[in-house]
Amino acid sequence: MKKILTAALVLTSSLASLTSLRAAEAEVLIMTSDDTFKGLMVAADKSNFLWRETAKSTVTRKQSRRSATVYFFQPAEFTEALELYKSRNYKDAASKFAEVEKAYNKIDEIPGNPSTLAGFYELECYRRLEDLEALNTKIAKYSPENLLQEYHKLQYEMYGVFWDAVRTKSWSRLDSIVSDDKWRKRKLPGSLRAQIAYCHGLALEGMERPTDALIAYNNAFVADFSASEELSRKSAENCLRILLNHKDVQTAMKLYPTEDYSDDSNGAQLIKEGTALLTLWEKVLGAGEKVPEKYKVFLKFPPKKQ
């Protein structure tokens, strides 16, 4: 009898704890072997979750996680944050995702929950802003276990490998990682390949290998210029900067008014690359952003032989 009373007290205490930690209520589809129904999830732990039938319902039910599969509907707050993200307003989106993560953090034990997903998108905002210190701080507090999509898991892995190497300016280490078969031969989406190439370009510049960096940046915007707009634009701008600062380009520009200028010189060929890159920027890479005025100087040095 004593054991039964003790067990009852433990169960009551567990449910009370879940209720006291009640999060914003997430709309869910609950599937069991007997039925499928909608509800509002109130709280969850490793074994059970609490839910209500409707917002007006006064009855809170307990459901074993073993006997049910849960699918989350996207909360309105998450949709609002995602719209900010899609419009490239990453600063405001990060704040909104942080609010969503906090609001639903009492159900983050469930795979695919809005709290974990919002936290991931907050990380993505910091990456796209290239605020790597904020990214590092967030990673230290974030648990990716309940992410569902393989792409999200891969992206999270890259934060700690490539982006952290950029943050710490560990250029030699990053260069070695890129050459490692683990990443070189791994099947990855174009957007992740673009990130690797961009980070590699930064590393090669840091190692004072600008020509190799040009190749890496070129790989970045070729890999996925449509989905990785910020990286494509940054890569293109870095290429323009490297080309403009190249000693052969500087020499060719000085010689342009004279008879010593040659369209076949290395400097002239690099100027042609810069001009072509400006055209590519206008067509696709700029994504609506104007090219910095200083790089339009390439247009002043067209080939003399037409």
Protein Blocks (a to p, Z undefined) as FASTA:
>chain_A
ZZmmmmmmmmmmmmmmmmmmpccddddddddfkbccddddfbdcfkbccddfblklcbdc
dddfklpccdddddfklmmmmmmmmnopaklmmmmmmmmmmmmmmmmmpghiaklmmmmm
mmmmmmmnopaklmmmmmmmpcfklpfblklmmmmmmmmmmmmmmmnopmklmmmmmmpm
klmmpccdfklmmmmmmmmmmmmmmnopaklmmmmmmmmmmmommlmmmlmmmmmmmmmm
mmmmpmklmmmmmmmmpmkbcfkbmklmmmmmmmmmmmmmmmmmnnopacdfklmmmmmm
ccfbZZ
